[in-house]
Amino acid sequence: MPVMPVLPEAPGISAMDNAPRSVPGFGQLLMSGLHEVDASSRAATSAMTAFAAGEQISPHELVIGMEQARLSMQLAVEVRNRMVEAYQELTRMQI
């Protein structure tokens, strides 16, 4: 005796399951994250330079940009620390 589903399957879901997915690799995710950190740092540096040159930049925007750059760098350093810890843990494992 066949079992009938409680809810009919939505036609769009099965089509999405069969579609090939493009999932970025771990290296690509790291590189894109590093590019974002670099872009944030460059934007903060250019804003500081423009502010020092006397251009009309709000001090609030300058401080916010600098904090964003600092936080993104902190995140990158923490990710690196966690990766080093994971590598060290793997090297301590006995096979």
Biopython code that builds the backbone (N, CA, C, O; Angstrom):
import numpy as np
from Bio.PDB.StructureBuilder import StructureBuilder

atoms = [
    (1, "MET", "N", (0.851, -1.164, 0.000)),
    (1, "MET", "CA", (0.000, 0.000, 0.000)),
    (1, "MET", "C", (0.904, 1.236, 0.000)),
    (1, "MET", "O", (1.717, 1.407, 0.908)),
    (2, "PRO", "N", (0.767, 2.097, -1.013)),
    (2, "PRO", "CA", (1.605, 3.298, -1.078)),
    (2, "PRO", "C", (1.162, 4.334, -0.048)),
    (2, "PRO", "O", (-0.024, 4.473, 0.253)),
    (3, "VAL", "N", (2.132, 5.044, 0.474)),
    (3, "VAL", "CA", (1.866, 6.081, 1.465)),
    (3, "VAL", "C", (1.752, 7.409, 0.736)),
    (3, "VAL", "O", (2.638, 7.773, -0.036)),
    (4, "MET", "N", (0.678, 8.126, 0.973)),
    (4, "MET", "CA", (0.451, 9.415, 0.320)),
    (4, "MET", "C", (1.034, 10.527, 1.188)),
    (4, "MET", "O", (0.896, 10.487, 2.411)),
    (5, "PRO", "N", (1.681, 11.512, 0.582)),
    (5, "PRO", "CA", (2.228, 12.618, 1.374)),
    (5, "PRO", "C", (1.112, 13.469, 1.961)),
    (5, "PRO", "O", (0.028, 13.578, 1.388)),
    (6, "VAL", "N", (1.392, 14.068, 3.106)),
    (6, "VAL", "CA", (0.411, 14.912, 3.769)),
    (6, "VAL", "C", (0.198, 16.183, 2.959)),
    (6, "VAL", "O", (-0.938, 16.597, 2.728)),
    (7, "LEU", "N", (1.294, 16.798, 2.531)),
    (7, "LEU", "CA", (1.218, 18.004, 1.716)),
    (7, "LEU", "C", (1.785, 17.718, 0.338)),
    (7, "LEU", "O", (2.799, 17.030, 0.220)),
    (8, "PRO", "N", (1.153, 18.230, -0.700)),
    (8, "PRO", "CA", (1.727, 18.007, -2.025)),
    (8, "PRO", "C", (3.048, 18.765, -2.154)),
    (8, "PRO", "O", (3.234, 19.837, -1.578)),
    (9, "GLU", "N", (3.941, 18.182, -2.915)),
    (9, "GLU", "CA", (5.255, 18.801, -3.113)),
    (9, "GLU", "C", (5.112, 20.015, -4.023)),
    (9, "GLU", "O", (4.442, 19.962, -5.054)),
    (10, "ALA", "N", (5.745, 21.093, -3.630)),
    (10, "ALA", "CA", (5.705, 22.308, -4.444)),
    (10, "ALA", "C", (6.542, 22.079, -5.698)),
    (10, "ALA", "O", (7.641, 21.533, -5.606)),
    (11, "PRO", "N", (6.047, 22.485, -6.869)),
    (11, "PRO", "CA", (6.789, 22.205, -8.098)),
    (11, "PRO", "C", (8.121, 22.954, -8.173)),
    (11, "PRO", "O", (9.061, 22.466, -8.799)),
    (12, "GLY", "N", (8.217, 24.118, -7.552)),
    (12, "GLY", "CA", (9.450, 24.890, -7.635)),
    (12, "GLY", "C", (10.577, 24.310, -6.803)),
    (12, "GLY", "O", (11.747, 24.503, -7.132)),
    (13, "ILE", "N", (10.253, 23.610, -5.740)),
    (13, "ILE", "CA", (11.287, 23.083, -4.853)),
    (13, "ILE", "C", (12.056, 21.955, -5.522)),
    (13, "ILE", "O", (13.283, 21.916, -5.431)),
    (14, "SER", "N", (11.373, 21.044, -6.187)),
    (14, "SER", "CA", (12.080, 19.936, -6.819)),
    (14, "SER", "C", (12.949, 20.439, -7.967)),
    (14, "SER", "O", (14.015, 19.877, -8.221)),
    (15, "ALA", "N", (12.519, 21.471, -8.654)),
    (15, "ALA", "CA", (13.333, 22.031, -9.730)),
    (15, "ALA", "C", (14.587, 22.680, -9.168)),
    (15, "ALA", "O", (15.646, 22.633, -9.793)),
    (16, "MET", "N", (14.473, 23.289, -7.987)),
    (16, "MET", "CA", (15.639, 23.928, -7.378)),
    (16, "MET", "C", (16.627, 22.888, -6.867)),
    (16, "MET", "O", (17.835, 23.120, -6.902)),
    (17, "ASP", "N", (16.135, 21.743, -6.392)),
    (17, "ASP", "CA", (17.026, 20.707, -5.878)),
    (17, "ASP", "C", (17.892, 20.114, -6.977)),
    (17, "ASP", "O", (19.031, 19.724, -6.722)),
    (18, "ASN", "N", (17.372, 20.040, -8.190)),
    (18, "ASN", "CA", (18.113, 19.449, -9.294)),
    (18, "ASN", "C", (19.064, 20.431, -9.957)),
    (18, "ASN", "O", (19.932, 20.023, -10.728)),
    (19, "ALA", "N", (18.915, 21.709, -9.670)),
    (19, "ALA", "CA", (19.766, 22.712, -10.311)),
    (19, "ALA", "C", (21.177, 22.635, -9.734)),
    (19, "ALA", "O", (21.350, 22.468, -8.527)),
    (20, "PRO", "N", (22.189, 22.756, -10.602)),
    (20, "PRO", "CA", (23.564, 22.738, -10.090)),
    (20, "PRO", "C", (23.838, 23.986, -9.256)),
    (20, "PRO", "O", (23.433, 25.092, -9.614)),
    (21, "ARG", "N", (24.525, 23.788, -8.153)),
    (21, "ARG", "CA", (24.806, 24.905, -7.254)),
    (21, "ARG", "C", (26.269, 25.298, -7.386)),
    (21, "ARG", "O", (27.156, 24.454, -7.514)),
    (22, "SER", "N", (26.484, 26.576, -7.352)),
    (22, "SER", "CA", (27.840, 27.093, -7.407)),
    (22, "SER", "C", (28.212, 27.570, -6.010)),
    (22, "SER", "O", (27.902, 28.699, -5.628)),
    (23, "VAL", "N", (28.871, 26.715, -5.258)),
    (23, "VAL", "CA", (29.263, 27.041, -3.892)),
    (23, "VAL", "C", (30.740, 27.407, -3.906)),
    (23, "VAL", "O", (31.574, 26.616, -4.345)),
    (24, "PRO", "N", (31.067, 28.614, -3.423)),
    (24, "PRO", "CA", (32.483, 28.982, -3.412)),
    (24, "PRO", "C", (33.258, 28.122, -2.417)),
    (24, "PRO", "O", (32.735, 27.714, -1.380)),
    (25, "GLY", "N", (34.505, 27.860, -2.758)),
    (25, "GLY", "CA", (35.352, 27.070, -1.879)),
    (25, "GLY", "C", (35.836, 27.887, -0.697)),
    (25, "GLY", "O", (35.624, 29.098, -0.624)),
    (26, "PHE", "N", (36.493, 27.196, 0.227)),
    (26, "PHE", "CA", (36.985, 27.850, 1.433)),
    (26, "PHE", "C", (38.022, 28.912, 1.086)),
    (26, "PHE", "O", (38.017, 30.001, 1.659)),
    (27, "GLY", "N", (38.904, 28.596, 0.156)),
    (27, "GLY", "CA", (39.925, 29.559, -0.259)),
    (27, "GLY", "C", (39.316, 30.802, -0.880)),
    (27, "GLY", "O", (39.784, 31.916, -0.644)),
    (28, "GLN", "N", (38.272, 30.611, -1.675)),
    (28, "GLN", "CA", (37.604, 31.758, -2.293)),
    (28, "GLN", "C", (36.933, 32.630, -1.238)),
    (28, "GLN", "O", (36.953, 33.856, -1.338)),
    (29, "LEU", "N", (36.346, 32.005, -0.237)),
    (29, "LEU", "CA", (35.721, 32.775, 0.840)),
    (29, "LEU", "C", (36.759, 33.583, 1.607)),
    (29, "LEU", "O", (36.524, 34.741, 1.950)),
    (30, "LEU", "N", (37.908, 32.966, 1.874)),
    (30, "LEU", "CA", (38.971, 33.691, 2.572)),
    (30, "LEU", "C", (39.479, 34.863, 1.742)),
    (30, "LEU", "O", (39.674, 35.964, 2.256)),
    (31, "MET", "N", (39.689, 34.614, 0.458)),
    (31, "MET", "CA", (40.197, 35.689, -0.402)),
    (31, "MET", "C", (39.195, 36.833, -0.509)),
    (31, "MET", "O", (39.590, 37.998, -0.481)),
    (32, "SER", "N", (37.917, 36.525, -0.630)),
    (32, "SER", "CA", (36.926, 37.601, -0.716)),
    (32, "SER", "C", (36.860, 38.370, 0.598)),
    (32, "SER", "O", (36.687, 39.589, 0.595)),
    (33, "GLY", "N", (36.998, 37.670, 1.714)),
    (33, "GLY", "CA", (37.030, 38.348, 3.009)),
    (33, "GLY", "C", (38.234, 39.258, 3.137)),
    (33, "GLY", "O", (38.123, 40.373, 3.648)),
    (34, "LEU", "N", (39.391, 38.788, 2.674)),
    (34, "LEU", "CA", (40.596, 39.618, 2.727)),
    (34, "LEU", "C", (40.483, 40.826, 1.809)),
    (34, "LEU", "O", (40.973, 41.907, 2.134)),
    (35, "HIS", "N", (39.837, 40.643, 0.665)),
    (35, "HIS", "CA", (39.625, 41.787, -0.236)),
    (35, "HIS", "C", (38.714, 42.827, 0.420)),
    (35, "HIS", "O", (38.923, 44.029, 0.259)),
    (36, "GLU", "N", (37.712, 42.366, 1.154)),
    (36, "GLU", "CA", (36.825, 43.301, 1.856)),
    (36, "GLU", "C", (37.564, 44.049, 2.961)),
    (36, "GLU", "O", (37.344, 45.244, 3.161)),
    (37, "VAL", "N", (38.435, 43.348, 3.676)),
    (37, "VAL", "CA", (39.237, 43.997, 4.718)),
    (37, "VAL", "C", (40.141, 45.046, 4.086)),
    (37, "VAL", "O", (40.267, 46.157, 4.601)),
    (38, "ASP", "N", (40.765, 44.691, 2.974)),
    (38, "ASP", "CA", (41.652, 45.626, 2.285)),
    (38, "ASP", "C", (40.882, 46.843, 1.781)),
    (38, "ASP", "O", (41.349, 47.973, 1.914)),
    (39, "ALA", "N", (39.708, 46.616, 1.205)),
    (39, "ALA", "CA", (38.906, 47.733, 0.698)),
    (39, "ALA", "C", (38.476, 48.651, 1.834)),
    (39, "ALA", "O", (38.491, 49.873, 1.683)),
    (40, "SER", "N", (38.098, 48.080, 2.957)),
    (40, "SER", "CA", (37.693, 48.880, 4.109)),
    (40, "SER", "C", (38.860, 49.707, 4.629)),
    (40, "SER", "O", (38.695, 50.878, 4.973)),
    (41, "SER", "N", (40.026, 49.102, 4.684)),
    (41, "SER", "CA", (41.217, 49.812, 5.153)),
    (41, "SER", "C", (41.601, 50.935, 4.196)),
    (41, "SER", "O", (41.959, 52.031, 4.626)),
    (42, "ARG", "N", (41.525, 50.660, 2.913)),
    (42, "ARG", "CA", (41.853, 51.694, 1.919)),
    (42, "ARG", "C", (40.859, 52.853, 1.970)),
    (42, "ARG", "O", (41.245, 54.014, 1.836)),
    (43, "ALA", "N", (39.591, 52.538, 2.163)),
    (43, "ALA", "CA", (38.577, 53.591, 2.244)),
    (43, "ALA", "C", (38.808, 54.465, 3.471)),
    (43, "ALA", "O", (38.677, 55.687, 3.396)),
    (44, "ALA", "N", (39.149, 53.853, 4.592)),
    (44, "ALA", "CA", (39.418, 54.628, 5.808)),
    (44, "ALA", "C", (40.657, 55.495, 5.631)),
    (44, "ALA", "O", (40.682, 56.643, 6.074)),
    (45, "THR", "N", (41.683, 54.952, 4.986)),
    (45, "THR", "CA", (42.910, 55.716, 4.754)),
    (45, "THR", "C", (42.655, 56.895, 3.834)),
    (45, "THR", "O", (43.144, 57.996, 4.084)),
    (46, "SER", "N", (41.893, 56.673, 2.773)),
    (46, "SER", "CA", (41.614, 57.780, 1.853)),
    (46, "SER", "C", (40.731, 58.833, 2.516)),
    (46, "SER", "O", (40.881, 60.023, 2.239)),
    (47, "ALA", "N", (39.814, 58.415, 3.386)),
    (47, "ALA", "CA", (38.979, 59.382, 4.102)),
    (47, "ALA", "C", (39.823, 60.203, 5.071)),
    (47, "ALA", "O", (39.612, 61.408, 5.207)),
    (48, "MET", "N", (40.780, 59.559, 5.746)),
    (48, "MET", "CA", (41.670, 60.297, 6.652)),
    (48, "MET", "C", (42.526, 61.295, 5.881)),
    (48, "MET", "O", (42.724, 62.425, 6.326)),
    (49, "THR", "N", (43.031, 60.876, 4.729)),
    (49, "THR", "CA", (43.855, 61.760, 3.908)),
    (49, "THR", "C", (43.045, 62.953, 3.431)),
    (49, "THR", "O", (43.520, 64.088, 3.459)),
    (50, "ALA", "N", (41.821, 62.691, 2.993)),
    (50, "ALA", "CA", (40.963, 63.778, 2.520)),
    (50, "ALA", "C", (40.607, 64.724, 3.660)),
    (50, "ALA", "O", (40.569, 65.939, 3.465)),
    (51, "PHE", "N", (40.349, 64.188, 4.832)),
    (51, "PHE", "CA", (40.026, 65.023, 5.988)),
    (51, "PHE", "C", (41.224, 65.885, 6.373)),
    (51, "PHE", "O", (41.069, 67.062, 6.699)),
    (52, "ALA", "N", (42.418, 65.297, 6.336)),
    (52, "ALA", "CA", (43.629, 66.046, 6.677)),
    (52, "ALA", "C", (43.931, 67.116, 5.634)),
    (52, "ALA", "O", (44.539, 68.140, 5.949)),
    (53, "ALA", "N", (43.509, 66.882, 4.393)),
    (53, "ALA", "CA", (43.738, 67.856, 3.330)),
    (53, "ALA", "C", (42.725, 68.989, 3.376)),
    (53, "ALA", "O", (42.854, 69.961, 2.632)),
    (54, "GLY", "N", (41.722, 68.881, 4.235)),
    (54, "GLY", "CA", (40.756, 69.958, 4.397)),
    (54, "GLY", "C", (39.487, 69.795, 3.597)),
    (54, "GLY", "O", (38.692, 70.730, 3.502)),
    (55, "GLU", "N", (39.278, 68.621, 3.016)),
    (55, "GLU", "CA", (38.047, 68.393, 2.257)),
    (55, "GLU", "C", (36.868, 68.287, 3.218)),
    (55, "GLU", "O", (37.041, 68.036, 4.411)),
    (56, "GLN", "N", (35.684, 68.479, 2.685)),
    (56, "GLN", "CA", (34.466, 68.467, 3.500)),
    (56, "GLN", "C", (34.038, 67.030, 3.780)),
    (56, "GLN", "O", (33.222, 66.458, 3.056)),
    (57, "ILE", "N", (34.592, 66.466, 4.823)),
    (57, "ILE", "CA", (34.198, 65.131, 5.265)),
    (57, "ILE", "C", (33.795, 65.251, 6.725)),
    (57, "ILE", "O", (34.522, 65.819, 7.539)),
    (58, "SER", "N", (32.655, 64.723, 7.036)),
    (58, "SER", "CA", (32.148, 64.774, 8.406)),
    (58, "SER", "C", (33.049, 63.948, 9.324)),
    (58, "SER", "O", (33.425, 62.828, 8.979)),
    (59, "PRO", "N", (33.393, 64.489, 10.481)),
    (59, "PRO", "CA", (34.203, 63.701, 11.425)),
    (59, "PRO", "C", (33.508, 62.407, 11.845)),
    (59, "PRO", "O", (34.166, 61.410, 12.145)),
    (60, "HIS", "N", (32.175, 62.430, 11.865)),
    (60, "HIS", "CA", (31.428, 61.222, 12.221)),
    (60, "HIS", "C", (31.672, 60.125, 11.187)),
    (60, "HIS", "O", (31.931, 58.974, 11.537)),
    (61, "GLU", "N", (31.587, 60.496, 9.912)),
    (61, "GLU", "CA", (31.812, 59.523, 8.846)),
    (61, "GLU", "C", (33.238, 58.991, 8.896)),
    (61, "GLU", "O", (33.478, 57.807, 8.660)),
    (62, "LEU", "N", (34.174, 59.866, 9.203)),
    (62, "LEU", "CA", (35.575, 59.464, 9.293)),
    (62, "LEU", "C", (35.768, 58.433, 10.403)),
    (62, "LEU", "O", (36.406, 57.401, 10.196)),
    (63, "VAL", "N", (35.219, 58.715, 11.571)),
    (63, "VAL", "CA", (35.378, 57.797, 12.703)),
    (63, "VAL", "C", (34.657, 56.479, 12.439)),
    (63, "VAL", "O", (35.167, 55.415, 12.791)),
    (64, "ILE", "N", (33.491, 56.538, 11.832)),
    (64, "ILE", "CA", (32.752, 55.310, 11.517)),
    (64, "ILE", "C", (33.544, 54.461, 10.533)),
    (64, "ILE", "O", (33.638, 53.246, 10.703)),
    (65, "GLY", "N", (34.111, 55.080, 9.512)),
    (65, "GLY", "CA", (34.926, 54.344, 8.543)),
    (65, "GLY", "C", (36.154, 53.723, 9.177)),
    (65, "GLY", "O", (36.523, 52.592, 8.860)),
    (66, "MET", "N", (36.792, 54.469, 10.079)),
    (66, "MET", "CA", (37.972, 53.938, 10.761)),
    (66, "MET", "C", (37.603, 52.762, 11.666)),
    (66, "MET", "O", (38.343, 51.782, 11.745)),
    (67, "GLU", "N", (36.468, 52.859, 12.342)),
    (67, "GLU", "CA", (36.022, 51.762, 13.206)),
    (67, "GLU", "C", (35.653, 50.527, 12.390)),
    (67, "GLU", "O", (35.936, 49.401, 12.799)),
    (68, "GLN", "N", (35.021, 50.740, 11.237)),
    (68, "GLN", "CA", (34.697, 49.604, 10.379)),
    (68, "GLN", "C", (35.965, 48.905, 9.920)),
    (68, "GLN", "O", (36.027, 47.675, 9.898)),
    (69, "ALA", "N", (36.977, 49.684, 9.552)),
    (69, "ALA", "CA", (38.247, 49.096, 9.127)),
    (69, "ALA", "C", (38.904, 48.347, 10.282)),
    (69, "ALA", "O", (39.439, 47.255, 10.091)),
    (70, "ARG", "N", (38.865, 48.925, 11.473)),
    (70, "ARG", "CA", (39.476, 48.280, 12.637)),
    (70, "ARG", "C", (38.768, 46.973, 12.978)),
    (70, "ARG", "O", (39.413, 45.964, 13.263)),
    (71, "LEU", "N", (37.432, 47.000, 12.946)),
    (71, "LEU", "CA", (36.675, 45.792, 13.272)),
    (71, "LEU", "C", (36.870, 44.696, 12.227)),
    (71, "LEU", "O", (36.963, 43.518, 12.571)),
    (72, "SER", "N", (36.930, 45.080, 10.954)),
    (72, "SER", "CA", (37.151, 44.060, 9.929)),
    (72, "SER", "C", (38.545, 43.460, 10.062)),
    (72, "SER", "O", (38.723, 42.265, 9.825)),
    (73, "MET", "N", (39.532, 44.262, 10.435)),
    (73, "MET", "CA", (40.879, 43.726, 10.653)),
    (73, "MET", "C", (40.897, 42.816, 11.879)),
    (73, "MET", "O", (41.551, 41.773, 11.866)),
    (74, "GLN", "N", (40.192, 43.200, 12.925)),
    (74, "GLN", "CA", (40.100, 42.352, 14.123)),
    (74, "GLN", "C", (39.473, 41.002, 13.792)),
    (74, "GLN", "O", (39.926, 39.963, 14.272)),
    (75, "LEU", "N", (38.434, 41.028, 12.972)),
    (75, "LEU", "CA", (37.780, 39.789, 12.572)),
    (75, "LEU", "C", (38.737, 38.918, 11.766)),
    (75, "LEU", "O", (38.803, 37.708, 11.981)),
    (76, "ALA", "N", (39.477, 39.521, 10.843)),
    (76, "ALA", "CA", (40.426, 38.755, 10.035)),
    (76, "ALA", "C", (41.508, 38.127, 10.909)),
    (76, "ALA", "O", (41.893, 36.979, 10.690)),
    (77, "VAL", "N", (41.993, 38.864, 11.886)),
    (77, "VAL", "CA", (43.018, 38.327, 12.788)),
    (77, "VAL", "C", (42.445, 37.185, 13.619)),
    (77, "VAL", "O", (43.123, 36.182, 13.844)),
    (78, "GLU", "N", (41.216, 37.327, 14.073)),
    (78, "GLU", "CA", (40.598, 36.264, 14.869)),
    (78, "GLU", "C", (40.373, 35.011, 14.029)),
    (78, "GLU", "O", (40.562, 33.898, 14.521)),
    (79, "VAL", "N", (39.972, 35.176, 12.772)),
    (79, "VAL", "CA", (39.805, 34.021, 11.884)),
    (79, "VAL", "C", (41.152, 33.331, 11.690)),
    (79, "VAL", "O", (41.236, 32.104, 11.722)),
    (80, "ARG", "N", (42.204, 34.123, 11.489)),
    (80, "ARG", "CA", (43.543, 33.549, 11.332)),
    (80, "ARG", "C", (43.946, 32.781, 12.590)),
    (80, "ARG", "O", (44.477, 31.674, 12.501)),
    (81, "ASN", "N", (43.696, 33.365, 13.754)),
    (81, "ASN", "CA", (44.045, 32.693, 15.010)),
    (81, "ASN", "C", (43.309, 31.364, 15.150)),
    (81, "ASN", "O", (43.892, 30.366, 15.574)),
    (82, "ARG", "N", (42.045, 31.356, 14.797)),
    (82, "ARG", "CA", (41.266, 30.116, 14.895)),
    (82, "ARG", "C", (41.782, 29.068, 13.909)),
    (82, "ARG", "O", (41.817, 27.877, 14.222)),
    (83, "MET", "N", (42.182, 29.518, 12.716)),
    (83, "MET", "CA", (42.721, 28.574, 11.735)),
    (83, "MET", "C", (44.044, 27.987, 12.219)),
    (83, "MET", "O", (44.288, 26.792, 12.051)),
    (84, "VAL", "N", (44.890, 28.807, 12.814)),
    (84, "VAL", "CA", (46.163, 28.314, 13.345)),
    (84, "VAL", "C", (45.908, 27.330, 14.478)),
    (84, "VAL", "O", (46.570, 26.296, 14.561)),
    (85, "GLU", "N", (44.959, 27.639, 15.347)),
    (85, "GLU", "CA", (44.621, 26.720, 16.437)),
    (85, "GLU", "C", (44.102, 25.389, 15.893)),
    (85, "GLU", "O", (44.448, 24.327, 16.409)),
    (86, "ALA", "N", (43.278, 25.448, 14.859)),
    (86, "ALA", "CA", (42.746, 24.218, 14.269)),
    (86, "ALA", "C", (43.869, 23.399, 13.644)),
    (86, "ALA", "O", (43.896, 22.176, 13.781)),
    (87, "TYR", "N", (44.790, 24.061, 12.962)),
    (87, "TYR", "CA", (45.925, 23.358, 12.363)),
    (87, "TYR", "C", (46.785, 22.712, 13.446)),
    (87, "TYR", "O", (47.207, 21.565, 13.305)),
    (88, "GLN", "N", (47.041, 23.442, 14.511)),
    (88, "GLN", "CA", (47.842, 22.885, 15.601)),
    (88, "GLN", "C", (47.143, 21.691, 16.240)),
    (88, "GLN", "O", (47.790, 20.711, 16.611)),
    (89, "GLU", "N", (45.842, 21.772, 16.365)),
    (89, "GLU", "CA", (45.085, 20.648, 16.920)),
    (89, "GLU", "C", (45.186, 19.435, 16.003)),
    (89, "GLU", "O", (45.315, 18.307, 16.477)),
    (90, "LEU", "N", (45.129, 19.661, 14.698)),
    (90, "LEU", "CA", (45.256, 18.551, 13.753)),
    (90, "LEU", "C", (46.638, 17.922, 13.820)),
    (90, "LEU", "O", (46.767, 16.700, 13.733)),
    (91, "THR", "N", (47.671, 18.741, 13.974)),
    (91, "THR", "CA", (49.021, 18.179, 14.029)),
    (91, "THR", "C", (49.270, 17.419, 15.330)),
    (91, "THR", "O", (50.148, 16.557, 15.375)),
    (92, "ARG", "N", (48.526, 17.715, 16.373)),
    (92, "ARG", "CA", (48.678, 16.991, 17.640)),
    (92, "ARG", "C", (47.931, 15.660, 17.648)),
    (92, "ARG", "O", (48.177, 14.807, 18.501)),
    (93, "MET", "N", (47.020, 15.487, 16.697)),
    (93, "MET", "CA", (46.252, 14.235, 16.655)),
    (93, "MET", "C", (47.159, 13.066, 16.301)),
    (93, "MET", "O", (48.052, 13.182, 15.462)),
    (94, "GLN", "N", (46.915, 11.959, 16.946)),
    (94, "GLN", "CA", (47.670, 10.755, 16.629)),
    (94, "GLN", "C", (46.826, 9.870, 15.734)),
    (94, "GLN", "O", (45.636, 9.658, 15.965)),
    (95, "ILE", "N", (47.469, 9.374, 14.727)),
    (95, "ILE", "CA", (46.746, 8.543, 13.751)),
    (95, "ILE", "C", (46.963, 7.083, 14.049)),
    (95, "ILE", "O", (46.438, 6.224, 13.341)),
]
sb = StructureBuilder()
sb.init_structure("model")
sb.init_model(0)
sb.init_chain("A")
sb.init_seg("    ")
for serial, (resi, resn, name, xyz) in enumerate(atoms, 1):
    if name == "N":
        sb.init_residue(resn, " ", resi, " ")
    sb.init_atom(name, np.array(xyz, "f"), 0.0, 1.0, " ", f" {name:<3s}", serial, name[0])
structure = sb.get_structure()
